[in-house]
Amino acid sequence: NAGVTQTPKFRVLKTGQSMTLLCAQDMNHEYMYWYRQDPGMGLRLIHYSVGEGTTAKGEVPDGYNVSRLKKQNFLLGLESAAPSQTSVYFCASSSGFGNTDTQYFGPGTRLTVL
Amino acid sequence: GQQLNQSPQSMFIQEGEDVSMNCTSSSIFNTWLWYKQDPGEGPVLLIALYKAGELTSNGRLTAQFGITRKDSFLNISASIPSDVGIYFCAGRLSSLVFGKGTRLSVIA
């Protein structure tokens, strides 16, 4: 099992450009999440999905869109990148069942917006 | 919203020393999780706690779920260089909330 994988690992964008980050999991998890990590801020939830075809907003959703067309994939899109979106982005997945539900994280995508 | 206060923000310790860090909240949680993040990697789960008062060990790591359900601590005994990284606590009631992390540096 690869667990949670993310592509790309690094990306540099110019302000106004668009891009899509791909997250894939092979654990048959129902729930998937996108976080951003900034220095001194910990992990902040952008969007999440509780199942194929569903998405919901997290703590910091503005400027991002997501799609969950297949259970194993969760895409994060930036339509018009801004320097404030320079961050490290982490995807996570979990089974979503009960109190013992645990999130497993991917290796991250480091995005720089110039 | 729910917030976690994690302390200390950073620590510099000598190899072999014990380490203690904690998380507190004004909200109660049903679950406490402790993650470690190595440089350039994603967080990896270390210990999960599901009941108030629960004390759980994983090798040199020990974590406890506070009896009030509003706090948790993580101890690392006899630290080694590979313990370097950022340690995050996370609490869950309905959703998962992360602390801002404790950055641990170990001096050999």
Interface residues (C-beta under 8 A of the other chain):
Chain A: V4 G40 M41 G42 L43 R44 L45 E59 F90 A92 N99 T100 D101 T102 Q103 Y104 F105 G106 P107 G108
Chain B: G1 Q6 Q9 N30 T31 L33 Y35 G40 E41 G42 P43 V44 L45 A48 Y50 F88 R92 S95 L96 F98 G99 K100 G101
